[in-house]
Amino acid sequence: MNPLVVRRERIPLNDAESFPIVAAMEKLIEEVTAYAKAKGRTPQAVLRDAIGAGWREWDSWCAGASSPTLARVDRLRKFMSEHPAPPQEDAA
């Protein structure tokens, strides 16, 4: 196998420890997914509101075909902190 060929597949989170960039991306995807769920929105809509992302950008991130720049990650996290999800009530 040619070592210069990059496969386009998602590395499971437990294997990501060897790949810090992948682990960081997995963490970001988890953060956005949780935020979107708490807000009652789709992750795509959150990205569109926060950073003006295209509708297919989220799928591209999840597939490992692309990733955001650090500036876009900073803008996304700033947006989520400035527009917090309502506190969740404990299901008793």
N, C-alpha and C positions, 0 to 999 in steps of 0.2 A: 504494500500500500504506500502510495506517495505521501510522505509526511507533510507536504505543503498543501495538500487538499484538505479543506475544512469541511467537515460534515455539518449539515444543517439539521441537527436534531437537538432536542432539549435534554440536558444532563439532569438526572434526578438530583434533588436537593442533597441527599446524603452523599453523593459523589462530588458535590460542588465544593466541599472543603478544600480540595486540591486546586480549585480554580476560583480564586477570590472574586474575580469579576463576575463570574456566573453566580456565585453565592449572593453577591450584592444585587444582581438583577432579580434573582428569585425573591429576595427580601422585598425589593421594591414592588414586584408584582403582587406579593402577599399583602403589603401595606395598601396598595391602591384597591385591590379586591375587597379587603375588609372595609375600607373607607366607603367605597361605592355601595356595598351592601348596607352599611349603617345609614347611608343617605337615601337608600331606596332608588339608586341610579345604576346605570351600567358603567363599567370601567371606561368604555369608549367615551361616554358622555362626560365623565369626570376629566379625562384627558383633553377633550375638546374645550371644555370651560376653562381649565387651568392653563393650558399651554397652546391652545389653538391647533391641536393635533388633528390629522385626518382620521376618518372613521376606521380605516384599516390599520392604523399604527399600533393599536393595542394587540391585535392578532399577530402582527409582525414581531412585536416584543416577545409575546408568549411563545412563538414558534422559534425564537432565537435567530430570526433572519435580520433583525436590526436591534439597536438599543439607543436610548436617549443620550444626549450629551450631558455632562455634569451640570451645565447651566439650566437645561430643561428639567433635570431632576430637582435642582434647587427651586425653580419656579413652581414645580408641581407640589413639592413638600410645603413651600410657603403658602400656596393656595389652600392646601388641606389644613394647615394650622390656622389660617385666617378665617376659614369657613368650617369650623368643627362640626362633626356629626353630633346629633343630639345624644345625650346620655341614654344608654340602654337600660331598660327596667329589668330587674331580675325576674325570671319566670318562677313563681312560687308554687 
